[in-house]
């Protein structure tokens, strides 16, 4: 953010603090918040050129805003893409991507372990308009390959997944997609560009729910698609203008400021999550812990390779129980025993948030779908925040020791 251009060789941490639209004539150090729905045009001729796309310039809030542009510029730089387009939420980013790239008769291959709303959006809502889809095991590369058809347009993966933290091989999936003439889209919400940059491994599109770690304090909803300038301008932006999934300037400003601390937050929260996962793995009331940073994680080696040697800030664990009903009762007891940590379905906050996926994020799925995704009634997801580790353990022990 300067009247003078930034150097070309800046590190991610520096770009996250400085890259934005130019300062106004007032020389503000913190990026300006432009709360306006329209823009006064310098002349009728200039207005005509701007609306036709022949001249750069803002015309209407649904097609651009300087504060939103600053967020897009900064996120694209962090992800290593040519451009980004901000949306009103993470799911609106998924909707925008699918609407922009698919038509009736096209086919999508996606992981059965993806976020519940993504599963419903593709498998139910888009199916009503003739879009075909196949769900596959997140970690089975052969299943991905076998599912590809001549009409396959997109392979869509989330890595790590919510809530079981399954990891897919991004580079291998990119090769599969490109050999079939398809695109690879990756939901990078859990890892963020601090831990992994999917485009460096061959992905074409990176999707974000800025509601999570990009904001980092649970204040606003936001989403984004990161891709080539051609994709953003020719595919996504026209649908955005007509569909209106636009991010508000205020929300863009909040997430823009959140990006400034993304690096230190992700590293600190990942470190706490690793220590908490190790502790939970040893507790006698815990059946299993799912965390990429653990040696016991099935994709641990791949995770460390793809995620800069860190496991991220989200883990899940199963409480021990004899059957699903008992498991649900015990999980609810643990959650109801919390006094410091929060029972909340969001993640990416500086506060540690716990939730019961089978009755919340994946509650609308059928039991068969939940079982296929590995979401049991005793599963609890923990999005680790910045509290002291001893306080986290003490709060969890209130429930674990009384099961």
N, C-alpha and C positions, 0 to 999 in steps of 0.2 A: 504494500500500500504506500505508494510514493509517486511524486511527479517524475522522479528519475527511475528508469527501469531497474528491476532487481537483477543481480547477477544470475547467470544460468546454472551455476553449480551449487546452489544452496541445498542443505540437507532437509529432510522431511520436517524435522522439528522446527526449523526456521521458517519454512513455507507455511506451516500451520499457524504461525504467529503473524506473518507479514503479508502474505499474498491476498490481494483483494482489489476491488475497483479503485481507481485513483481518488485521492482526497478531493473534497470540494474546495472552493475558493477560501473556505474558512480554516483549512489546515488541521482538521480534527485528527487526533492520534488514534482514538477508538473509532472503528468504522461507523459511518453514519447510518441511521435507520430512516429509510425513505418510506413514509406512510402516505402513499398516494395511489389512486386507482387509475389516473390518467396523466398525460403529459402535454404541456403546451408546445405546439409545433412552431418552428421558426418561420415557416412559410408554407403556403398551400402546395407548392411544388415539392418541397422537402417532405412534407407529410405524405404525399402520394408515393414518393420513392421509398419512404420507410415502410409504409403499409404493403408495398409490393415486394419488399425485401432487397431492393437495389441499393439502399443506403442504411448504414448502421444507425440505430437510434431507438429510443423507447417510444412506444405508441399507446399501450394500454396494459393494465396490470396483469391481465391474463396471459400476455405474451412476453413479459419481461419487467424486471425491476432491478435497480442498481444494487440493493442489498441482497436480493436473491442471486444476482450475478456473482457477487463476491463469494457467497457460499459455494456456488457451483464451481467457480475458478479454483477455490482452495481445495475442495474435495477432489476435483479432477487431478490436481497436482499431486495430492497425497496418493491417489490410486494409480497414478502414472498413465492416465488416459488423456486423450486430446480434449475431451469436453465432458460435461455432466449436465443433467437437467434435473432440477429439484421438483419434488411433488409434495402433495399435502400429507402423505403418510407412506409407510413402507408398502402397504397393500395397494395403494394407488400407483406406486411405482411398478409393481408387478402387473397390475391391470393395464397401465400405459404400455408396458413392454409387449404384452400379449396382443392387445388391440392393434398395436403398430405393426406387428410382424406376422400375424396369423390371419387366415381366412377359413371359411368352411372347407372341410376336406383336408386341412393340414393336420399334422401329427406332432405331439410333444412327448418326449420321454422325460420323466422326472422321478425323483427319489420318493419312496414311500415314507421316508423319515422327515420330510419337510414340515414346516409350520402348518398347523391344522387348517388355517384359513387359505393357505396356498393350495393345499390338497383339494379343498372344497371348490375354490375358484376355478381351477383347471378341470377337475374331474366332474363337477356338477354344472356350474354356471356356463363355462365355455362350451361344454358338451351340448347345451341347448341350442347353440348356434353352429353345430356341425364340426367343431374342433375335436379331433380324436386324441386320445392320450393313453399312455402306458406307464404304470408305476413300477419301479424296480427297486431292488435292494440297493441301499446307498453304497455299500462296499463291494458289490459283486460286479466287476468290470465286464465279465462275460454276459451278465444279464443286461447291462446297458447296451452292449454290442448286438445281442440277439433281438432287442426291442426296436432297433432302428429299422424304419421302413423307407421305401422310396419317397414318401410324402412327409418324412420327418423334417421339421424346420428348426426345432430347438431342443437341445438337451439342457435341462435346468436342474442345478444342484445347489444345495445349501451345505456349507462346510465350515466349522462343525455344525451338526444339526441340533435342533431344539426338540426335546430336551436331553437326548442320550449322547450328545457330543460325538456322533459318528463322523468320520472324516473320509472324504473321497479323494482320489488321485486326480487333481485338477489337470495336470499335463496329459495324463492318459485319456481323460474324457475329452479334452480339447482335440487330441489326435483323432479319436473316434468320430467326433462331430464333424470336423473339417474333412475327413476322408469320405464322409457321407454327404458332403455339401450342406451341412447344417451349422448352426451356431451354438456355442456354449455360453450359457448365462450362469453366473454364480452369485448367490446370496452371501455377501461377506459381512453380514451384520455382527456375528459373534466375534470374528477375528479382528475386524477393522483393518484399514491399510497399515496400521502400525505393526501388526503381526503377519499379515499376508497380503500380497498384491496379485490377485488372480490373473490379471492381464499379462504379467511377466511369465506366467505358466501357460499362456495360450488362450485364456478366456476372451470372449468377444465383448461381453456385457457384464458389468458388476452392479448388483442391486443393493441398496441400503435402506434400512429403516433408521432414519436419523433420530427417531424417538429414543433409540437405545444409547449406545456408547458415544455417538457423535455429539449429541447434546450432553449426556453424561450426568444429568441431575434430575431427570424425570419431569421436565417442565413443559415441554411442548411436543407436538407430533410433527414428523417430517419424513420425507423419503427422497430417494434420488436414484437415477440411472447414470452410470459412467460408461462411456464408450467412445468410439471414434467421432470426430466432428461430423463426418458424413452421416453416421447413424443418428446422431442427436438432431442435426438440422433437417435431414430429409425424411427420417422415419418418425422420431419421437415428437419433435416440436409441433408439426402440423396437427397431430392427434391431441396434443396438450392444448393447443389453442382452441380446438373445437370441443374437446371434452371437459376442459376446465379443472384438471386435477392439480391446480397451481398451489404452490406453497406461499403462505402469507409472508409479507416482509418482516413482520415481527418475529415469527417463528424462525425464519431464515437467519435473522440477526442473532437470536438466542443460540442456534446451532453453530453459527459461524464463530461465536465466542467460545462455544464448547470445544471446537476443534483445536483451540489454542492449548488446551491442557490434555488433549487426547493421548499423547505419547506417555506422559508421566502417569496418568490415570490407568491406562491399560497395563503398564508394567507393574505398578503397585498392586492393582487388583488381581492380576495374574499371579503374582507372588503369594498373596494371601490365599487365593483359591487353591494353589498347589499345596500349601501347608495344611489347609483345612481338609482337602481331599485325603492326604496322607493320614491325618488324624481319624477321619471318619472310617477309613478302610480298616482301622484296627479296632473299631468299637464293636462289641459283641452283638448289639442290637441291629447292626447294619449288615445286610446281605451282600450288597454289591455297590461299588462306587464307579460312576462313569465320568472320567476326566482325562483328556488327551495327554496331560502331563504325567500321568501315572504309568509306570512300567507295565502294569496289568492291563492297560487299555489296548484293545486289539489293533488299533492303528497308531500306536505310540510313535514308532519310528517315522512313519510318514508324517504324522502331526508335527514332530519336531523339525522335520525337513521343510515343511510348507509354512509353518507358523513361527519361524525365527527362533526356534528353541524354547518357546513358551506354550503353555497349555490353554491360555485364555482365562477368563474370569467367571465362567459358568461351569458348574458341575451338577450332577444328579446322583441320587442314591436311593436304593430300595431298602425299606425297613423289613426285617424278618417277620414272616407271618405264614400260617398254615394254609390259608386260602384267600381268595380275592377280597371277600367281605371283611375278614379280619385285618387284612392289609390296609384296606381303606380306613377302617376304624382307627388303626394304629397311626396311620399317616395323619389323619385329622387331629388325633390327640396331640401329636408332636407339634403340629402347626398352631393349635389352639393354646399351647403352653408357652409360646414365644412372648417375651416382654420387651426385648431390645430390638431384635430383628423384625422385619415387616412381612406380613402375609399380603403379597401383592403380585399380580400377574405380569407386571412390567419387568424389564431387566435393563442393565447398563447404567444403573443409578449409583451414586456414591454411597447410598444406603444399601445394605444387604437385603435382598428380596427373596422370599421363598414362595413356592406355589405348588399346587397339586395338579399336574398336567391332565390326568385322566378326567377330572371334573371341570377343567377350565379351558386351556388352550386347545385341548384335543377332546373336549366334552361333546362336541357335536358330531364326531366321527362315530361310525358303527363300532360295535365291539370287535368285529373281525378286523376292521381297519386299525383299531388301537392295538390289537394283538400283533398284527403284521408289523406295526411300527415299534413294537416292544414297549408300549406304554402300559405298565401295570398299575393296579390300584394302590400299591405301596410305594410308588415312585414319587419322590420330592425333588424339585429342581431348586438349586440355590444359585442365585446371581450374586456373587460376592462383591461387597462394597469396600469401603475404606475404614470400617470400624477396627479396633484393635482385635487381633486374632483371639486373645484370651477371652474377650467379651463375647465373641461369636460362639466359641466353644461352650462357654458357660450357659448361654441362652439355649443352645441346642441340647445340652445335657438336661435341662428342665424336663424336656419331653422324652429324650432317649432313656433316661434313668428311671422313668416311671411307666414305661410301656408294659 
